[in-house]
Amino acid sequence: MGNRESLIAGAKQCLRDIGYTRTTARDIATAAGVSLAAIGYHFGSTKELLNQALMEALAEWGAELAGTLEATDGSAEAVWAAVIASVRGQRPLWTTQFELAGQVDRLPEIHEFLVAGQRQGRAELAGLLGAAEGEEARLLGGLAQALLAGLAIQWLIDPDGALTAPDLTAALRLAAAR
């Protein structure tokens, strides 16, 4: 692995261990086992390196989650169980996403990437719910995304009190009945 690849791997590790806003060039260089000067040579700046590493890490995680969701039996409970497993298994990336959501106005270069990710996520969630396109897909995908974000926050902050997949499906049935 060359210095460029080592820097990407080191930056991804720092994103998981430290987060986006607290990671320094020295943190990345240490994690990558390369000199500080290599960051400037290969990426121009620490921010550019972090942005690329973030985009790669989130794309990898997104593909993993999409595959996991597609492999379920399609039931609401199975889908939500897969989401919860992702939050538990990829906690650092979920935390980083929420960190960035709070900084999106200060990170315009990340904003477009997050918008694209949100739109793709809504479309994929809508497809899982049986809505392929149009207004129905926008509404169902948006609702599923809102539930997903709320569920992720519960599991990140209070996993002992968070809703389980059976809890969430029962709550959705209760809400629909009222």
C-alpha positions in Angstrom: 0.0 0.0 0.0 1.4 3.4 -1.0 1.3 6.6 1.0 -1.9 7.8 -0.6 -3.8 4.6 0.2 -2.2 4.6 3.7 -3.5 8.1 4.3 -7.0 7.2 3.2 -7.0 4.2 5.5 -5.5 6.3 8.4 -8.1 9.0 7.8 -11.0 6.5 7.8 -9.7 5.1 11.1 -9.5 8.6 12.6 -13.0 9.3 11.4 -14.1 6.2 13.3 -12.0 6.8 16.4 -12.0 10.6 16.7 -14.6 12.0 14.4 -14.5 14.5 11.6 -14.1 17.8 13.4 -11.6 16.7 16.0 -9.2 14.8 13.6 -5.9 16.6 13.0 -3.3 16.1 10.3 -1.0 14.6 12.9 -3.6 12.1 13.9 -4.0 10.9 10.3 -0.2 10.8 9.7 0.3 8.8 12.8 -2.5 6.4 12.0 -1.2 6.0 8.4 2.5 5.7 9.5 3.6 8.4 7.0 4.9 12.0 7.3 2.7 15.0 7.7 4.1 16.3 4.4 2.5 13.4 2.6 -0.9 14.8 3.3 -0.2 18.0 1.4 1.6 16.2 -1.4 -1.2 13.8 -2.1 -4.3 15.8 -1.1 -3.4 19.4 -0.8 -4.9 19.7 2.7 -6.1 17.7 5.7 -9.7 18.8 4.9 -9.5 17.4 1.4 -8.1 14.1 2.7 -10.8 13.8 5.4 -13.5 14.6 2.8 -12.3 11.9 0.5 -12.0 9.4 3.3 -15.4 10.3 4.6 -17.0 9.9 1.2 -15.4 6.5 0.7 -16.2 5.3 4.2 -19.9 6.3 3.9 -20.2 4.8 0.4 -18.7 1.5 1.7 -21.1 1.6 4.7 -24.1 2.5 2.5 -23.4 -0.3 0.1 -23.1 -2.7 3.0 -26.3 -1.5 4.6 -28.2 -1.7 1.2 -27.0 -5.2 0.7 -28.0 -6.2 4.3 -31.5 -4.6 3.8 -32.0 -6.3 0.4 -31.1 -9.6 2.0 -34.0 -9.4 4.5 -37.3 -11.0 3.9 -38.7 -7.6 3.4 -40.8 -7.5 6.5 -40.8 -4.3 8.4 -39.4 -6.0 11.5 -36.5 -7.6 9.5 -35.7 -4.2 7.9 -35.6 -2.4 11.2 -33.6 -5.2 12.8 -31.0 -4.8 10.0 -30.9 -1.0 10.6 -30.4 -1.5 14.4 -27.6 -4.0 13.7 -26.0 -1.4 11.4 -26.1 1.2 14.1 -24.6 -1.2 16.6 -22.0 -2.5 14.2 -21.1 0.8 12.6 -21.6 3.1 15.6 -18.6 5.4 14.7 -19.8 6.1 11.2 -23.3 6.8 12.4 -21.9 9.2 15.1 -19.8 10.9 12.4 -22.9 11.4 10.2 -24.7 13.1 13.0 -21.7 15.2 13.8 -21.6 16.4 10.2 -25.3 17.1 10.1 -24.7 19.6 12.9 -21.9 21.2 10.9 -23.4 21.1 7.4 -23.6 24.9 7.2 -19.9 25.2 8.0 -18.9 22.4 5.6 -20.3 23.3 2.2 -18.1 20.8 0.4 -19.8 18.0 2.4 -23.3 19.4 2.1 -23.8 18.2 -1.5 -22.4 14.8 -0.7 -24.8 14.5 2.2 -27.8 15.7 0.1 -27.0 13.1 -2.5 -26.7 10.4 0.2 -30.0 11.4 1.7 -31.8 11.3 -1.6 -30.3 7.9 -2.5 -31.2 6.6 0.9 -34.8 7.8 0.6 -35.2 6.1 -2.8 -33.7 2.8 -1.5 -35.9 2.8 1.6 -39.0 3.6 -0.6 -38.1 0.7 -2.8 -37.9 -1.6 0.3 -41.4 -0.4 1.2 -42.7 -1.2 -2.3 -42.9 2.4 -3.7 -40.8 2.7 -6.8 -41.1 6.3 -7.7 -43.1 9.5 -7.6 -44.8 11.2 -4.7 -45.6 7.9 -2.9 -41.9 7.0 -3.0 -40.9 10.4 -1.7 -43.3 10.3 1.2 -42.6 6.7 2.2 -38.9 7.0 1.8 -38.9 10.3 3.7 -40.9 8.7 6.6 -38.6 5.7 6.7 -35.6 7.9 6.7 -37.0 10.0 9.6 -37.7 6.9 11.5 -34.3 5.5 10.7 -32.5 8.7 12.0 -34.6 8.8 15.1 -34.0 5.1 15.8 -30.3 5.6 15.2 -30.2 8.5 17.7 -32.0 6.4 20.3 -29.5 3.5 19.9 -26.5 5.8 19.9 -27.6 7.7 23.1 -29.5 5.1 25.1 -29.2 1.6 23.7 -30.8 0.1 26.8 -34.0 2.2 26.4 -34.1 2.3 22.6 -36.9 0.7 20.6 -36.2 -2.8 19.3 -37.4 -3.8 15.8 -40.5 -5.6 17.3 -41.1 -2.5 19.4 -41.0 -0.2 16.4 -43.3 -2.3 14.2 -45.8 -2.6 17.1 -45.6 1.2 17.5 -46.2 1.8 13.8 -49.2 -0.5 14.0 -50.5 1.5 16.9 -50.0 4.8 15.2 -51.7 3.6 12.0 -54.7 2.3 14.0 -55.2 5.7 15.6 
